[in-house]
């Protein structure tokens, strides 16, 4: 079909795109594959508008890609302008993608509107898994796994054997605590495509949550040979899971150190690495090591990474990184930089619309608490978090349950360090109902019992901790 000298072709989903260029469509399809596989070659989308400068889909996807990597705004604007100028000639599918993606890129967007625009794509074009992935990421940063699950279940009937759909399904299931169905979805994904790195990650999540640390490590290390094709986020995050499994399973701390040195930080040597993603995972691991009382072997590494965190170009990119950076900067004595970062976060929140301000108030409280915790002001840090803190209420910082859990561990330590042994006991006992296979939690409980003079209970907790510590990684 020809219109004005330009034809209409179909992308890999079977949806129509206004272009006569096979090369343009090929670049778009290659980009889809890179996005869903967390590949390092997402820049292939920049070839699409070269082959057809008028293609709306090519231009809007190129603009969004550049926006995601923090490119010069003028380059992004040029692609947006090309997309807008050809909007009227675009297909219905392209217009829907343009509307959703261009709104996603607006500075002060309403996230609920952004989700609804993507939900409409799911209704009208259910085979578009890249738009579904965008929606999943958006919902993740909103702390709304149920929204993600609803969208995925809506399109699942049209994608029964599609690669990547079950890995996408597994994540909201595990975030909602449905580990049985999350595991089934992850394993189904891997039956379809054994190199679905997101599904591998989800299966590791489930095994880790259920305290099958050795099984999780064995599975992930067997998969790890293929991770070199992953972009920084997926590569370092998968290795972060391995390191945390070693730590939680009471493996020799040298194992954790090796993963930190050779798998997390070494990613920075790659020319296309993302320092932001490396630092999020490295700091998340270092904070856990610190809370576990094992920071001794890592002190030089913590000081080294803190010097890089004074670089303000990586500030305000990810809330999760900013919060971890506040702790790292404060605990290593970089107090002026930490204070500047905290003041900057407060300023940015004050300029948000009221809806976003209300949403991010908890994030700011956690930021202030980590700043004080880093400085050693335990009483003040606890006062900020309160006696009913639950890190799972802080998903708006852009972190998974597994990543958030370290903040619960910080809180338990604050309770114990400030003499709130009874409250700590109740909180730790509650957590142990979900994760009774974590020896560190039994050690904390032992300490809490001893502070209350409950010697017999403390001995029982110590016995349980000893048994678990001796059971793993032998």
Residue, then its C-alpha position, 0 to 999 in steps of 0.5 A: x500500500x502506497x501513500x504519498x510515495x511511502x508505504x506501510x510495513x509491519x513490525x515484528x508484532x504485525x502492527x503497521x508502520x508508515x515506511x517503505x524502508x525494510x532497513x528501517x523496520x529491521x532496525x526497529x525490530x532489532x531494537x525490540x529484541x535488545x530491549x526485551x533481552x536487556x541487550x547492550x545494543x539498544x543504540x540500533x534504534x538510531x539506525x531506523x530514522x537514518x533509513x527513513x527520517x520521516x518514520x514516526x515510530x523510528x523517531x519517537x523510539x530513538x528520542x526515548x532511547x536517547x532520553x534514557x541514557x541522558x543524551x544532549x537534549x538537542x538531539x532528543x528534540x530533533x527526533x521529537x520534531x521529526x516525529x511530530x511533523x509526520x504525526x498526521x501521516x502515521x498509522x494508528x499504532x504509531x500515533x498510540x506509541x508516540x502519544x504514550x512515549x512522548x508523554x512519558x518523556x515530559x518533565x512533570x508528567x502524571x504517572x497515572x496518565x502515563x500508565x493509562x496511555x500504555x494500558x490503552x496500547x495493551x488493549x489495542x495492540x496486545x502483542x507489543x511487548x516493548x510497550x508492556x515492558x515500558x509500562x512495567x518499568x513505569x509501574x515499578x517506579x510507582x511502587x505498583x506491582x498490581x498495576x503491572x500484573x493486571x496489564x500483563x494478565x490482560x495481554x497474556x491470552x494473545x501471547x501464550x507462547x511469546x518469548x519474554x512474556x512469562x519473565x515479565x509476569x514473574x516479577x510482579x507475582x514475586x513482588x506481591x508475595x506469590x512465590x509459587x506462581x512467580x517460580x512457575x512463570x519464571x521456569x515457563x519463560x526459561x523453557x521458551x528461552x533459556x537466555x531470558x536474563x530477566x526470567x533468570x533474575x526472577x527465578x533467583x529472586x524466588x530462590x533467594x526469598x525462600x532461602x535456597x541460597x546455594x541453589x540460587x548461586x549454582x543456578x545463576x553462576x551456571x547462567x552467568x557465561x551468557x551475561x556479557x551481552x547484557x547492559x550494565x543494569x542486568x549484568x551487575x544486578x544479576x551478580x548483585x543477587x549472587x553476592x547477596x546470596x553468598x552473604x545471607x547464606x553465611x558464605x566466607x566473606x571473601x566470596x562476596x568480595x570476589x563478586x564485588x571486585x570481579x563482577x560488579x566494579x569491573x563492569x566500569x572498565x567497559x566503554x559502554x558501562x553505566x556507572x549509575x547502575x554499577x554504583x546502585x548495586x555496589x552500594x546496595x551490597x556494601x550497605x548490607x555488608x556494613x549492617x552485617x558487621x563485615x565491612x572491615x575487608x571492604x573499607x578501602x572499597x567503600x572509601x574509593x567509591x565514595x570519592x566517585x559519588x561526589x561527582x554531581x553528574x550522577x546525582x538525581x538520576x535514580x532515587x535509590x542511588x541518591x539514598x545509598x550515596x547519602x549513607x556512603x558519603x556520610x559514613x566515609x566523612x564526605x559530609x559536605x557532599x552528603x549535605x549538598x546531595x540531601x539539600x538538593x533532594x529536598x529542593x527537587x521535591x519542593x518543586x514537584x506538583x503536590x501529588x508527587x510531593x506527597x508521594x516522595x515525602x517518605x523517600x525524603x524521610x528515608x534519605x535523611x535517616x540514612x544520612x544520619x545513620x551514616x554519621x552515626x546519629x542512631x537516635x536521630x535516624x530512628x526518630x526519622x524512621x519511627x517505630x513502625x517502619x517497614x521498608x516495603x512501604x518505600x517502593x517509590x524510590x525505585x527498588x525491589x523488595x530484595x533491594x529494600x530489605x536492607x533498610x529493614x536491616x538498618x532499622x533493626x540495628x537502629x532499634x537494637x543500638x538505641x535500646x529498643x530491644x522489645x520492638x526489635x524482637x517483635x519486628x525480627x520475629x515477624x520477619x523470620x516467619x517469612x525468612x526463617x532460613x537467614x542466619x543473620x536474623x537469628x543473630x539479631x534476635x539473639x542479641x535482642x533476647x540478651x538485651x532483655x535478659x532472656x538467656x534461654x531464648x537467646x541460646x535457642x536463637x544462637x543454636x538456630x543461627x549456628x545450625x544455619x551457618x553450618x548448613x550453607x555452602x559446604 
